[in-house]
């Protein structure tokens, strides 16, 4: 089986300050590369913070020059990175909650959040999801936050052959117990590694819980950040066995 190291990047986003957030993402990418990470997943709307009513002004197309520093770093580090950003797929189209896949080969892919949380329809339109992504023997399915609250979403990913389910989220202190239990349950039910990358500090008026986590396909917790703050939650697979690690950044 192909060796794979992937990680959740738990970060604190500065509201609406894309330039500053890009610099923090670059630092996290470098720290991840030092740990041998090949796939790095950031939280929902990580480049803007969870700021729905700034989204129309901040939205970009997937090929935007805004992403060039991140794309160049991904290529330089041979690291595939999933970042959160409001996107428009056409100049006058609605704003989507995007998870942009910046490939180690210089490519850009896009996943768009399919299931909006209550109230998000005031600023966003529902997206169409995205393709299962291949990495050696692994098949990686993406999710953005409320997507995973619909059991059909991880089930369809598993039916499509996904072995990893990677979710960029915003989960508050109040919602953490229920949401983490759902994700742990999906890991056990579908035999997938499940990764959750959460915000490490307040965003959009929410007191985010941090505690980004990874569960193995038997539902066991592999690794989790202890609380809030910036951290990498890492899963390494060698010879079919997963090992976890948490690194403060």
N, C-alpha and C positions, 0 to 999 in steps of 0.2 A: 504494500500500500504506500501511496505517496506520503512523504513527511509533510506536515502542514503545521504552521504556527499562526494563529489568529488572535485578535485581541479586541476588546471593547475599550474605546478611548473615552473615559469619563472626564468631561471638561466643564468649565464655567464660562458661559458666553456673555460678552458685553452687549447689552441691548442695542441692536441696530448698527453696531460698529463692525462692519464686515472686514475692514482692513486689519483692525486689531485682532479679531477672531482668526483671521487667516494666519497671522503671525503665531498665535498660540497653537493652531493646528500644525503649522510647520514644525514647531518645537516638539509637539507630541509625536509627529511622524518620525523625527530624528530619534527620539527616545525609543520608539517602537522598533525601529530598524536596528538599534543597538542590542535589542533583545531577540533579534532574529525573526520578528513578526513579518509575515507575508501578506496578511489581510487585516485591515484596521477599520473598525466601524465606529463612527461618531454618533452622538445623539440626534434626535429629531431637531431640524432647523438649527443645527449647531453653528452655522456661520453667521446667523443673525440673532440668535436667541429666539425663544418662543414669543414672537411679537406679531400676532396676526394683523394688527392694524397698521403695521409698517410694511407688510409683505408686498403690497401692490407697488410701492415705490422701490423696494429692494429686489424684486424678482428679476431673474436673469434667464437667458436661454442656456441650454447645456453647453454650448460652444463659446460662451462668453469669455472675454479676455480677463475678467475678474478671477477666473480659475487658473490662469496661467502659472502663477507661482506654485500652486498646489500640484498641478499636473507635471510641472518640471521636476519638483521634488519627488513625486511618486515614481517618475521614470528614473531619476538618478538613484533612488534608494531601492529600486526594483520592488516596490510596495504597492499593492492595490488598496485604495482608500475609498471609503464610503462616507460622504459628507452630506449634511442636511442643509437645504437651501430652498427658498421659494423659487419656483420656475414657471416660465411660460414656454410652451412649445411652439407658439406662433406669436407675432407681434401684438395682436389684439385679443389673444385668447385669455381665458380665465387663469387665475393664479393657482398653481398646484403645490402641494407639499412634497418636495422632491428629495430623494436620496440619490445623489450623483456618484456614480462609480468611476473613479479616476484610476485607470488601469496602469499597471507597471509597464505596459507596452505603449503608453501614451494615448490610449483610447479613452473615450468618455461614454458611459452608459447612463441610463436614467430609469429609476423606479419612481413611480408616483403613488402617493398614499391613496388607497382605495376606499377606506372607511373613515369618514370624518367624525371627530368627536362632536358632541352637541355644542353648538355655537360656532364651530369652525366654518360652517356654510356662509357666515356673514363675510368672510374674507377669502375663502378658498372654494374651489370646485373639486369634486372627487376625481381621483386619477384612475389609471388602468393597471396599476401594478407594474410588473416587469418580468423579464425572463429569468429562469433558473440559470445561475452562473457556474461554469465548470472550473475546477482547479484540480488537476490530476484526477484522482479517483473520487474526489468530493464534488457534490452538487450543492451550491449555496443559494438559498432562497432568502430574499430580503423582506422586511416588514417595517412599517413605520407606525409606532404607537398603537392607536385604536384598531389598526388592522388585526392585531392579535386578539382583540376582545371578541372577535367573531371566529368561532371554532372552525368554520369552513375554510378560513384562510390558511392556517398551518396544515389542515387536512389535505387541501388541494396541493400544497407544496410537497407534502410527503408522497401523495399519489403521483406527482410529477417526477419523483425520484430524488427529492432533496435529502441530503444527509446532514446539512447544517441549516438552521433557521436563525437568521441574524436580524435583530430588531433594534433600530434607533428609536429611543423613546423619550418622553417627558413623563415621569412618574413621581407624584407627590408623596409626601410622608403618609398622608391619609389613604392613598391608594396602593401603597407598596405591597402590603401583605396579600391583598387579593390578586394583584397583577403578577407578582412573582410566583404565586401558587399556580396561576393559569399557565405560565411559561414552563414551570417545572413539570406540570401535568402533561403538557404537549411533548416535552422531551421523552417522558416515559411512554406515553401513548403511541407516539410515532417513531420512537427509536432514533431521534435526531439529536445532535448536539444543538443546544439552544443558547444563543448569546443575546444579552440585553445590555445596550449602551445607554446609560441614563445621564442626565445633566448632573453636574457636581455642585451646583449652587442654585440660587433663586433664578427663575426665568419667567417672564410674562405674568408676574404676580403670584406664581406658584412657589411654594417651598419644596423644592425638589429633594428627593430622598437620597440621591447618589446610589450607593450600594449596587453598582453595576455588577452583573453576575453571568456565569456560564454554568449550564447544567449538561451532564452527559446523557446519552441515549437511554440510560436506565433510570433517569430522573434524579440522580444524585447531584448535589452541588459540587462542582469542580473547584470554583474559585469565586470570590466576591469581594468587592471593595468594602472596607469596614464602615464607611459612612460617606460624607460629602467630601469635596475637594477633588483635585485633579489626580487621576490614577489610570494605569493600564491594568486591565484584567485579562490575563493571557491564558490561552489553551494551546498546548503543544502535543502533537500526535507523532509518535514514533513506533513503528512496528505494530500499529493498531491500537496502541494504548495512549490514553490522554493523561496529561499532567497539567496542573494549574499553577498559576503564580500571580501575585498582585504586586505591582511596582508603583510607588508614589512618584509623581513627576512634578 
